[in-house]
Amino acid sequence: KRSLCSILATLARGQMRRLPLHLSLVVLVHSDTACERSPDACEPVILVPGVMGSRLRQHTRVPGALQTSSSHLWLPESHRLLARSALSSRSGVLGGLYRSWVKSLDPRGGSRWSVVEPDRANWGVKGVACILKAGRECVSTAKVFWDMIVALEKAGYRAGSNLFGVPYDWRLAPTENKLCADLATVLHHVTNNTRHRKALLAAHSLGNLQLVHCLNRVFSAETLAKVKALVAIAPPFGGSPQVARVLFSGAEMVSRLIISDLETRDFARQMPAAYMLLPSERVFGNDTILSLGTGDPAAREDYLGTAADMGALLRKIEAHVGPEASGMGQAHAASLRADMWEAPPVPVVCVIGAGVPTHVSFGYCEGWPRSMVGSLARLR
């Protein structure tokens, strides 16, 4: 019967190599007085979500007016109605609204009169808990850190005291969004306004790759000293073959009840951060990621997980699709320059959660996480 913080701290010390996500981060957290009994044990926890895991708000100003309107872009409150209509029919008013909403997700299609920001309400916790609610409850397919936050609150954690979230624009690369700046602000706030001098980061999926960039290339020594450890939940440190499939023909990234595979494909092609998730040749360089053909072995095209083959695949998509897929090769080249394959200067522990299997498991730890015990660990 331990608080989440003690479990995260144990993981950070390397005393647990693998735990199912639901056991390590939720089930063991059920004491409703843990933080009251031992405030020092409930160290601050900062949650960083993965791809499509932050609520985004769009703020728009009418030209010539002072008033600004604000609405949720991801996901709008009307999404349940729009998605239901889109699933049943592509025609009609609601179907048109749904398609218009999908088009608005393109980060390249914004207006100079509008700006997209993450939902930072309630110390960022609201923006990382759930992307779509029904009343006071979170829609099951839209949960991010919802269950973990509920468990933490039962243990005595409180937003703004020892529980924080850092939502960010997951469509963009870390050099383009505000994740690094926002996280640094939260870290300094935590250590300046609580009894604790360090905080634990708990990140999921793409959030880990973006964080590694912040830790390696952006944070000062003073800011790094405020991080006790990074607990990486399902971290794609080796990339994900599933993302190659998403970009080529479409596949599920969040939930088909939220956005279809084909619309995910078209949207992801315009999303710079998606290319950070492509397979790394250090892990998949000798593996066939995608095979194209009609059944004739002589006509089959095999693409390995090398940077050259991934680049060739993306150029093939650009040539076939046209302007709607322009810039894919350039976005891939930019992602290769991002510093996300080098060990960060903080202890890192990987936690692989149970879920629907992809082509190859979504989490990888290639030896450099310092808290892993024993020989090089390749979690597949």
N, C-alpha and C positions, 0 to 999 in steps of 0.2 A: 504494500500500500504506500506508494510513493507519488509525489507530485510530478508533473511533467518536467519541471525544472531539474529535479534530481535524476530523472531518467535521461534527459538531454545531457546533463553533466556527466553521468556515468558513461554515456555513449562517447562524449567528447574525451573522456579519459581512456577510452579504448577497452573498457571492460566488457562491452557487448559488441560482437562483430556483426551479427545479423539478427534483426527482430522483425516480425511482420509489422507493418505500419500500424494496423489497427490495435495491436497489442502494446507496442512500445509507446505510442503517442496518445492513445485514447483510453483503452480499457483500464490501464493501471492508474489512471488519474480519476479517482472517484471520492477522495476525501474532501468534504465540504469545509473543513477547518484547517487544512494543511498550512496555508499561508498565515492564518491567525496564530497557529501554534508555533510556527517557526518562520517569521518573516524573512530572515536572512537566507533561508533555503530556497525561497521563491525568487530566484534571480530573474531579472527582466528577460522577456522573450520577445523577439521581433520577428514577425511572420512576413515572408516574401513569397508571393504566389508564382505559378508558372504561366505558360502560354494560355491566353484567354481567361486568366484567373483573377484579374482586377476589374472592378467596375469602373467604367469610363463615363465622364460627363462631358457634354458638348455645350459650350457657352457661345451664344450667337448674338451679335449686335446688328440691328438694322441700320444700314448706311444713313447717316444724317441724324440719327436718334441717339439719345443717351442711355436708353433702357437696354438691358441685356437679358435675354431669355436663356434658361438653362434646362437641359433635359438629359436623361440617360441615353448614351449611345450604345453602351454594352452593359447590360441589356436594357432596352426600353421597357417600361412597365406594361406596355401593350403587347409585348412579345408573345405572350401565351396565345392571344387571339390571332395575331398575325401568323405565327408558326402553324397553328392548327389549320388556318385557311390555306396556307402554302402547301401543307402536306396533302390536303384534300383536292386542291385545285390551283392551277397557276393563273387562272383568269379572275376577273372581278376586281372590285376596289381593294379588298384586303390583300389579294395576291399582288396587286401593283404596289401597295404600301410596303409589303414584305420585300419585294425586289428592290424598291427604293432604299429601304433600310440596309440591305446587304451591300448595295453600291456605296452607301455613305461610310462603310467601314474602311474603304480604301484610304490609307493614310496620305496618298498622293492627290486625292481629290478634294482636299479641304479648301475653304474660302478664307480670304484674308480677313473676313468679318467674323470668323468663328475660330475657336480654339478648343482643343480636347485636353482635358485634365483628368487624372485619376480621382476617384471619390475618396477624399482624405478625412471624411467625417469620423468622429469618435476615435481620434488618434490613429486613423488609418484602418482601424479594425473593421469598420463597416465595408470598406472597399475590398477587403481580402476574405471576408467571411462567405459571401454568397453573391452570385451575379444575378439572381432573379428570385424574388420572394412572392409568396401567395399569402397575403395577410401578414401574420407575424412569423410564419414558418418559411423555411427555404425550400424551394422546389428541389426534389431529390437529385435531379440531373444537373442542378446548378450549384451544388455545394462545392466550396473550395476548402477553407479552413473552418467551416461552420461547426462540425462535430468537435473538433479539437478545441475551439474557442469555448463552446458550451462546457466541455469537461474542465477546461482551465478555470472558468468562472466558478464552477462548483468547488474547485480546490481553493478558491480565494483570490485568483488573479483578477485584476481590474484594469480596464483600458485607461491609459494615461498614467498609471502607477507602475505596473510591472508587465503590462501587456500592450504591444504596439503592432501596427501593421504598416507596411510600406507598399501600397499599390503603385503601379506604374503603367505607362503605355506600352504594353507587351507587343504592340505591332512594330515598334521601332527598336533599333539596336541601342545598346547602352550609351553609345556616343551621341545619340540623338534624343533620348528621353531623359527624364529627371531622376531616375532611380538612384544614381550614385549621390547626387546632391541631397535628395530627400532622406536617404539612409544615414548619411553623415550627420544631418541635422538631428535626426531621432537619436542616434548614438550619443551625441553631445548633450542633448536634453536629458536622456536617461541618466548619464553619469554625473551631470551637474545638479540634478533635482531629486535623486533617490540615494539611498544608503549604499548602493552598489556602484562599483567602479568599472564593471564590465557587463556586457549583455550577450546573450546567446542568440544567434541567427538560426532560424529554421526556414529553409527555402525548398521549394518544390520545382522539379522539372527545369524549364527554361530559366526560372529565377536563379538557379545555381550558376548557369553560364554567365548571366548578366552580372551576378555578384562577383564572380571570379575576376571579371574585367575591373570592377570597382576596387577590389582588394589589391590587384596587381598593378594597376596603372593610374588610379585616381586618388585613393586615400593617402593622406599623410601618415607619418609614423605615429603622430598623436591620435589620429582617428583609429588606426589599426590597433593601438593599445587598448581600445575600448571594446574590442571583440574577443570574447572568451573562446568561442568556437563556432564553426558552421556545421549544422546538422543538415546534410543534404538528402532530401527525400526524393527517391527515384531520379537521381541526377544523370542526365544524358551526357556525361563527360566524354563519351565516345561517339556522340551523335545518335541518330535513330534512323534505321532503314525505312521505318514507316513514313517519315517525312518525305523521302524521295517518292514514295507512292502517292502521298498527298499532292505533291507538286505536279506529278505526271498525270494521274488519272482521277485523283480525288479519293479521300478516305477520311475516317472519323478522327477529329482532333479533340473535340470537347464532348459533344453529344449530338446525335442525328435529330433529336427532338428539339434542338436549339438551332442548328444550321445544317443543311444537307451536305453530303460529301462533295458534290459538284460545286456548290457555292463556297465550301471551305477551300477547295482547290483554287478557284478563281481569286478568292480573297487572299489566300496565303501567297500566291504568286506576286502580289503587290506588297507583301509584308516583309520588310528587311530582316526582322528578327527570325523569321522562319528558316532562313538560310543558315543561321547559327546551329540549327538542329540537324543539318544534313550529316551523314556518316563521316567520321574522321578516318582518314586512310591509315592512321596509326593503329586503329582497331579493326577496320573492315577492308583494308587495302587488298587482301587476297580473297575476299568474299564477293560472290555475285549478289548484287543488291536488286537488280531488275533485269528481266529478260523480256525482249520484245520479239514477236514473230507470229507466224500463222500456223505453226505446227511443223513446218519444214525445217529440220535442224540446220540445213545449209544457209537458210535465210535468217536464222535467229541472231539477234543482237544482244550480247551480254554486257552489262555495265557493272564494273567492280566498284568497290567503295573508295577508289582513289580520287584525288582532287581533279585529275585530268578527266576521268570517266564521268564524274558528276558534272563537271563543266560542259562536257560534250553532250550529256543528256539534256541539260538546261538549254543549250544552244539549239538542240533539235526541237525542243518544245517551242522556243521563240520563233524558229523558222516556220513551224507548222501553224501556230496559232496567230502570229502576227503581232500588231501593236498592243493588243491586250496583254501580251506576255512579255513585252519589251523590258529590258533591264534585268532579267533573271541572271544572266551570266555575270553582269556587273555586281549585282547584289551578292552572288556567291563569292566572287573574288574579294569583295569587301569583308565578308564574314571570315575568310581565311586569314585576314590581317588582324582580326580581333584576338586579344590575348586571353584565351579561355582554356588553353591546354597546358598552361604552366601552373605548378603548385602554388596556391596562395600562401601568404605568410601567416596563416592562422591554422590551428588544428581543424581537420575536416573528418567527419565521420559520415559514411553513407548508410542510409536506411532504405531498403527496398520494400515497397508495399505490395500487397497482394492485389491483383486486378486482372483485367482481360489481357492475355498474352498478345504481344505484337510479333512481328517477324523474328525479332530477337529482343530479349528483355530490354526495357527502356533505361535501366540504370547501369552505370559502369563506374568502376573505381580502378584505375590503372596503376596502383602502387603508390602514387604520391600522397594520398590521404595519410597524414602522419599518424593518426590514431589507429589505423588498421594494424592488427597484430600479425606477425609472421611474414611469409614471403609475399611477393607481389600478388595483389588480389584482383581478380577479374571476375566481377559478379555478372552472370549472364542469366 
